[in-house]
């Protein structure tokens, strides 16, 4: 049974307080004039910040960047790249040690999408999601398309070589060989924990103090479950041990979280608005990005809902975009910004999705950050912004309430 957790905390007049300290966040402003189209070909862009000052980013379903020296035009289903530099001066780095996982390899090879990623102690950990069909034919023609599990891989040398969860050299299993032994989650109740996001806490996870890694996911693959957020935690040194995972069950009266081993007794961390989950293709929505903003001592989450037609087709209208803050990784989550039509730079044809808060590109005072996303906008026969796009976001603080200790 899923227990509901109320994540609201309102001060009135649209103002919200993060309950650690006295900062009152009034909202956010996306600075459209700062929009950068960084090119490439691909989507999703989950990011982490390593001790070598690089960010590592996951690419899905794309050919990457032509200006990267190792560009070869191959169409990758999933890959990891490095990012060096700052928002106005950065470049991408090919990582030759990551084994090719090409779209042309299907249906014999399992299909994986690299999502939740974490840099920790010279290592990189990544969860890759897998659907219930190999996509040998068009996904829309297949029955009940959905995500059903996640594979965990890691590198102990900042991406030079990669291994399976059990320590063997990374391989891509044949479709029929996926199982609960080589997947960290597989055919779980309601399809939960198939789309994973890892909390980012500064460079090399240095801002973490309690010794746990926190991971978030939609609670399923349909309206009513995909817009429910669930989560688990695991001790940093045990991330490869599935038996060490503890699932969020609910909050105690003092605001602390209750953690349990039984996935069936998991609780709901937060519920997002209904009406934003597609039925056709594989359902894909409400897959968050969560980071800790150290200067403001607050956790920030960006999340999105799919703009669907009445029939459930995806990308039929602009997406939903929202931002939330919380005093703890588990909440309570308070919404500080909402857009029911997420369009970029005044373009009503935008079909932006999968917003990611860059964990490195948060300002020194915590009052701004850079948001990364992909756009499914179609112009003629091409999708010009199916690529790495970024934009600066300003956090609006009520300085008077802060100074008066309200």
N, C-alpha and C positions, 0 to 999 in steps of 0.2 A: 504494500500500500504506500502511495506517495503522500507525504505530509506537506501541506502548503505552508510557506513561510512568507509573511508580509514584509515586503522590502521597501515600503514607503516611509518617508520622513520629511514632512513639509513645514516650512517656517511661515508660509503665507506670502501672498503677492508673487508667487512663482519662485521664491528664493529657497535654497536648500542649504543645509548645514552638513558638513562632514563631521561626525561626532568625535573625532580625535582633534583636539585643538579648537580654535575659534574661527577658522576660515569659513566664510559664507560664500558659496559659489552661486552666482545669479544665473549663469548660463554660459553658452559658447557662441563664438562667431567664426564661421568658416570664411577665410579671406580669399575670395574668388580671384582677386588679382594676382595671387601668389601661385596659381595653378601651374604645375609643370608636367608636361607629357614627356616622360623619360624614355619612351619607345620600348622596343622589344616586342615579344609576342608570347603571351601567357597570362595566367591569372592566379589569384588567391594570396600570394605574397606574405604568408606568415613569417615573422621576423624574430630574431633574438640577437643579443649583444654579447660578444665574447670578450675574454680578458685581453686578447690581442688588439682590441678596439675595433675589430671588424663586426659588421652585422652579417648574419647568415640568413638567407631568405629561401623559402621554398617556391618553386615554379611548378605550375600544373598546365598540362595540355598546350604546349607552345614550343617555339623554336628559339626562344631567348633573344639575345641582342647581336646584331650583325657586327657591331664594333668591338665585340669581345674577340680577342685574337684566335681563340679556339672554336669560333663559330663554324658550324658545319652544315646548318640547314636541317638537321634532324628534328623530327617532331617528337618531343619528350612527353610522356604521360606525367612524369614527376622527376624533379631534379632539385639539387641544392646549389646555390651560388653564394659567393661572398660579395659584400658591399663595403667599399672603402670610401671614407670621406664624409662630408656634411651635406645637408640638403641642396645647397647651391653649387657644390663641387664634389661629385662622387662618381665612382665607376664600379662596374660589375666585374667579378672575377670567376672564371670557369674553374671548376674543381674536378680535375681528371680522375680522381680516385672514386668518384661516385659512379657506380655501374649504370650503364644505359638502361633505361626503361622506356622503350619506344612505343608509340601508338601502333605502329605497324606490326608489333609483336603479338597483338591480340588476334584471336581469342585464346590461344594456347597458354600464354603467360597471364598471370593474375593482373588485374587492373588496380593500380594504387594511386592515391592522391595524397601528396605530402602536405600535411597541415601543421598541427601543433609541434613546435620546435623549441629547444632550450639549450643554451650554452652554459656549461657547468664544469668547472675544474678541468679545462683543456679538452673537454668532451662536448659533443653535440648529440642531442637525443631528438628523434623525430618520430611522430606518429603518422602513419599513412593509412588513409581510409580506403575501404574496398566496398564495391556495390554487390548486389545479388545477381547481376547478369554480366557476362563478359563483353557485352556490347559488340558481338559479332554482327548484329544488325542494328538498325537505328533504335536507340533507347526508347523512343516514343512508341515503337511497335511491340515492346516487351511488356508482359504483365507485371503489375505491382512493382515498378522500379524503386529501389531504395538502397541506402547504405546499410551494411550488415556487420561491419567489424573494422578493426584497426590493427595494423602490424607495427611493432616498435623496433626501430633500428637505431644504431648509435655509432659514433666515431670517437675514439679516445685520443686522437691527434689532430683536433680542429679540422676535420674533414678530409684528411689525406687518405685514409682508408676507412671502410665501413663494415659493420658486422650486424648479423641478426641478433635478436634479443638474447639468444643462448650463447653468444660469443663466436659462433661460426662465421666464416666470410659471408657477406651479404649476398643473398640470391633472391631471385623473383620466382616464387613457387609456380608450378603449373596450376591452372584454375582449380582442378579437382582436388589438389593437395592442400588447400587452405583448411586449417582446423584450429581448435582451441589450444593446441600445443605450439604452433608457430605464429599465432595471432594473440595479442594481449587481450583483445575483446573479439568475440565471434558469436553471432546469433544470440545476443543477450536479450533479456526480457524487454519487449516493446521496441527492440532495436536501439536501445539507449547506448551511449558511449561509442557511437560509430563515427562521430565528427568531433575531433578533440582540439582543444585550445589550451596552451600552457601559459599560466601567469608569468609575466616578465617583471623582474625586480632588479633593474639596474644592470650594470656590466657584470657578466659572469655570475648573475644572481646574488651579487654582493649585498644588496639591500635586505635580503631575507635574514631574519633573526631567530625564527623558531625551528629551523632545520627541515621544513617540509616543502615539497613541490606541490603546487595546486593546479588541478586540471579541470576544465569545464567542457560541457557538451550539451547539445539538445537531448531531450529525454526520449526522442523517437523520430519518426519520419513522416508524420502526418499532422494536420491541423489539430491542435489540442495537446499534442505531445512535443512537436518540434519547437513550439514557442514556449516550452518549459525548460528552464535551465537546471541542470544537475551538475554535480562535481564530485571529485575525490581528491584525496591528498595521499602522499607517500613520502617517507623519510628520504632525504636527498641521496643517501648512500644505497637506497633500496629501489630505485626507480625501475630497475630491470626485473624486479621480483613482483609478479602479479599478485601473489598471495599477501604482499605487504600493503596493498591498496586499502584505504579506508574511505567509505562513502559518506557524504554529508546526509544526516538524517533529520536535522532541524536545529533550531536555536534554543538554548536554555534561557531562563528568565534573566540571567545576567548578561545576555548577548553573546556568550561563547557558543561554539558549535558542538554538536554531538556527532561523533563519527562511529560508524559501524562497519563490519566486514561483509554483511549480507547485502548484495546489490539489490535484492528484491525489496528491501526495506528502505531504500534510498528516499530522501526527501526532495522537495522542489525548492531550489534556491530563490528563483524569481520567475514570474510569468510575464511574457511580452504580449503585445496586442495581438488579437486574433485577426484572421483574414489575410495573412501575408505568407502563406505556404502554398506552393504550387502542387498540383496533382499529377501533371504530365512531366515527361522526362523523369529524372530522379528528383524527388522533393529536395529542395536546397534552400534553406533560410535559417536565420537566427543562430548563426555560427559566430561567436563573439571574438573580439580582441580585448584582452585585459592586461593592464600594466599598473605598476605602482609608481605614483608621482611622489618622489621623495621630498622635494622642497615644500610641497603642500601637504605632505603626510596623508595622502588619499589614494585609494584605488580607483582607477578609471576604466570604464568599459565602453567600447563602441560595438553596436550591433545593428543588424539590418533585417528587413523582411522583403520577400520577393514580391514585385509588382505583377500580379496575376490577372488574367482575364476571368470572366465569370465561369468559363469552362475549365479553368485551372492551368492554362498555358503560362509558361514562365516568360519574364521580361516583356510582358504586354503593356506595362506602364512603368513609370519611375518607381524605384524602390522606396521603402521606408527606411529612415536613418534615425537612430537614437543614441544618446550618450547618457551614462549613469555613473554615479560615484558611490563609494562605500568606505566605511572606516576599517573594514576587515575583508579578507579575501572572499568570505561567504556572505558579506552584506552587513546590514540591510542596504539594498541597492536603491538609490534615489535618482529619478530621472532629472537631468538638468537641461536637456535639449531634445527636440523632436521635430522631424520633418516627414510629412506624409507624402511628399514628392521630392525625392533627393535628386536634384538636377545640379549640374556643374557649370560654372561660368556662364550662367544664363541660358544654357542649352536645354530646351524643353525635350529634346530627343534623348537626353542622357538615360542610360540604363546602368548606372553605377551600382556596384555590389562589392561584398566582402571587404568592408573598411578595416584597415589595420593601423593601430597607433604604433609608430616607430618607437621602440624602447630606447634607442640612443638619441633620437632627435626630439628630446624634451628640453626646453630651455632651462638655464641655470636657476631661474627663479620659479620654475614650474608653471608659469602663467601662459605658456603656449607650447604647442607640439605640432608635429607633422603627421598628417593622415595620408595613408597610401590605399589605393583601391584599383579595381579594374572596371572597364566600361564596355557593355555589350552593345553599344550603339552601332547601328548598321548604316553605312553610307554607300549606296550602290551595292556592289558585291564585296565590299571589304568592311572590316570592323577596325577603324583607325585607332581606337583607344583601348583595344583588347591588349593592354600593355601595362607598364608600371607608371601609374599616375600619382602625383602627390600634391598636397596643398597644406598651407599653414593654417592652424586653428588657434584662436585666442580664447583663453579662459577668462571669463568676466567675474571679478571678485568684488564683493561689497566691502570696500575698505573701511567705511564708517562703522559698520557693525563689527568688523574685525578689531578695529582700534578701540572701540568702546566695550569690548569683551562681551558682546551680546550673545 
